[in-house]
Amino acid sequence: MKHGDVFRRILSAVIVCCLLVSCGETEKKKRTVGYKGEARSNPFLAAQRMLQKQGKDVVVKDGVGGFETETSTLLMPRSSINSVGRAKRLMEWVDQGGHLVMMLEGGVGRGNDFRKDVVTGEASQVESSGLLYCLETMGVDWVEWSIPRDKSAASPMSDDDWEAMDESDRVLLGSEETEFSMGGRGMEIHHWAARGLTFDVTYEGDYGSGEKGDNQHRYLSLLYGGGRVTILSDARPLRNRYIGYADHARLLTTLVDHSRPGTIIFSRGQGDGFFSLVWRYFWMAVLGLLAMVVFWLWKNLPRFGPAQDLPDGGSREFSDQVRGVGRFLWRHQRDDSMLAAMRGAISRRLSLSAEGGNEGVFDQLSERTGLPVDTIIEAMTREQIREPGVMVKVVKNLQIILKHINEPLKQ
């Protein structure tokens, strides 16, 4: 058997195998990808709309914004408290009556809450100096400790098993339930965070999720000056997917009820950028700069529109043409070209040489015109004239010389 026949048979067998494999049935599997539209980019959209239906003024902002007295409640993740300066401004705003809700976990404006591995919580981040300043000011420690979880709930499962579960069964999968009483209202709140808060609730008006005498909490709400600071070790109960379960919606309503009247702001987690700060504090300078740029463009850019044809039958005075050429040469610092014609006419008339030896002729011109010899030499030889007054004087002296050279010079 020839090698070519063997190769063709092997190739045919490979093609037949591929065709047989492709004849199998396609299996469709369900995969949850999460919310779409605005709910995908805004994890607190449900909370926002719920408060708006209650008549509250709710705003979602990328940056923190100004700490105005009109703001009643400010909910922000720890990534927004990224500097000591911002932390001090926050605490000053709280001292004046504001309500700061610090979301230590689950407060960022990104992430997919429909992943089956959400029970593992967010990746731990390095605490910023601003966050540490706020916690130290309140006397709160954020430490590693967790309540034992139900092993069956947190055990790994396949994607198919997770998709087969009802949403009501899997939404709180792997969470732990905590009792949180605020203002005499007990609430059942779920959490997934592996870190907690340590603080001894001793003052009237301070609320914690721990038992009496227990300084370990998942949620704290403490008075500070004229305002309040609420610290949530896990803010996922306020997100779109979880707010409709247990007493999560009631938690948000209770927090707002413990605030002064005003605007409620949800911060997405990004700090204020350079340009937003410039616009906020130096907007007048920005507008002035823009006006100056527009004026400069209007002054220097050529006019827009199609080129217009020259009018038929129009005439232009010769003096206007000469004046235009002179202005062009003067703008481009070509004084040599402006004076070349007059100096050339004088040189040809007097047969002056470029190598020198013209002192005697300059003396006779001085006697004839009455101009000093230095003035004659300057008019005939000076270059790189940049002052308008000097140019006028040189041209005037050249005109005087031209006026007298028609008469024969004395030998």
C-alpha positions, 0 to 999 in steps of 0.5 A: 500500500502506498504512503499516500493511500495510508495518509488519505485513510487516516485523514478520512477516519479523523473526519468521520470521528469529528462528524460523529462527535458533533452529532451529539445532543446539545445540553442547555444549562441555566446560569444566573448572571444577576441584575440588568440595567440600573440595578446592576450598576447601583447595588442600593437601587431598591433601598433608594426607591423604598426610601423615596416612596416614604417621601425621603430625598435620596441621592446616589453619588460617585464622590462623597461630596460636600458635608452640608447641613442639609444632608441627614444620613451619609452611607459610605463604604470604607474605601471612601474614607481614604485619608485622615483629612477626610475622616476629620471632616466626616467626624466634624460633620457628625458632631454637627448633627449628621448621621454617618453609616460606615459600611465596612463590608459589602458597601462597594458599588460593584460586584455580583451578588448572585455568585454562589461563592458570595458566602466567602465574603469580600476580599480583605483590604488594607485599612486606610488611615482615615478608617482607622482614625474614625474607629479609634475616635469612636473607640471601636476595634474591627477584629477577626472573629466569626460566629460558627456557621452551618457547615451544610449551608457553607459547604461547596456545591456545584453550579447545577445544584446551586441553580436548582435551588429556589431564590428564597432558599439560596439568597441567605445561603451561608449567612448567620442571623444576628439580633439587633435591637435599636430604639427598642425595636428588635430586628433579625439581620443576616451577615456574611462577614468574617470580621466583627466589632468590639465595643462596650455599649454603656451609654444611653442611646448607643445600640449594639447587636451583642448580648447584654455584657457582650462587647462583640457586635456585628452592628453598632450605632453610637452617639457622637457629639450632636450626631450619630455613627452607625458601623455595619460590619456587613452591609449586604443586607441593604443591597438589592438582592437581600433587602427584601428578606428578614428585617433588612428593610426595617433596619434601613428605615430605623437608621433613617428614623434616627437621623435628622430631616434632610437628604440621604446620600449613598456613596458608591465608594469612589473618592472625590477626584482632582477635577471634581475638587477643582470644580467644587472649590475653584469653579470661578477660576475654571470659568474664567480660564474657559472664557479666556481660551474661547476668546483666544480661539476667536482671535487667532483661528481663521474664520470658518466657511467656504472661500469667497470669490474675488468680486468682478471689476474691482480695483485696488489702489497701488498705494494700498498694495504697497502698504500691504506688502510693507506690513507683511515684510515688517511683520516677518522682520524683513527690513532688508527687503523693504530697504533694498530697492531704495538702497539699490537705486542710490548705489547704482546712481553713485556706482558705490562698491560693496567692498567699501571705499565709499567714504568720499562719496558719503562726505559729498552726500553729506555736503549736498543733503546737509545730513551728517555722515553718520546718518548717511552711513546708517541709512545705507548700511544699517540692518536688522531694524526692529524699532518703528521709529528707527525705520521711519528715520532711515526711510526718510533719510534715504528719500532725501538722498534720492532727491539730491542724487540727480544732481552731479556730485562735486569731484 
